[in-house]
Amino acid sequence: MTVRPALQQVLDAITDAPAWICNGRYDVLAMNQLARALYSPVLADPRRRGTRAVVYLDSEAARTFFVDYDRIACDVAAKLRMEAGRDPHDNELIALVGELSTSSELFRQRWASQDVRLHRSGRKRVHHPVVGRLDLDVESMEVPAEPGVHLNVYTAPAGTATADGIALLASWAAGQEKLATEVQALS
């Protein structure tokens, strides 16, 4: 599934906050530049379409990145279980749960707990290797024109260390993009 160009334009217009769009399986469908920079340590592998795979299939990277790894692991399983209740015939979700169940003892334990959780706002604490710790406020909003699709935006109050970290991350991301463009031009 891809997002409509207008939704990507919305993401790209959000320049001072990481923002991304996902579906009910928490597949990352689109990201703005700042979200790509934020999640670069854990989503560098193109096979990882969402954080749920990183949490359970690359737990070393996830434990380093997510300050509250245990809570994240619980939340991911609970969100996937909620989606399974909403759409029990989603073949891609069934395959995902099967893959995670056969590959991760931790996922099997979390899935067996039968927790169901929906988060629309909260706090996510991460440790980015370039800018350090970020304590981000998270808002998740449904996109009414796209059932099952959510826009997630991460912010921080002005004047905080996290706001400064986001600004530094934006500068770093711009430099990375410029470098990639220059390398591509030389090819």
Secondary structure, DSSP 8 states (H G I E B T S, - for coil): ----HHHHHHHHH--SS-EEEE-TT--EEEE-HHHHHHHHHHH-STT--SHHHHHHHSHHHHHHHBTTHHHHHHHHHHHHHHHHHH-TT-HHHHHHHHHHHHH-HHHHHHHHTT-----SEEEEEEEETTTEEEEEEEEEEE-TTSTT-EEEEEE--TTSHHHHHHHHHHHHHHHHHHHHHHHHHH-
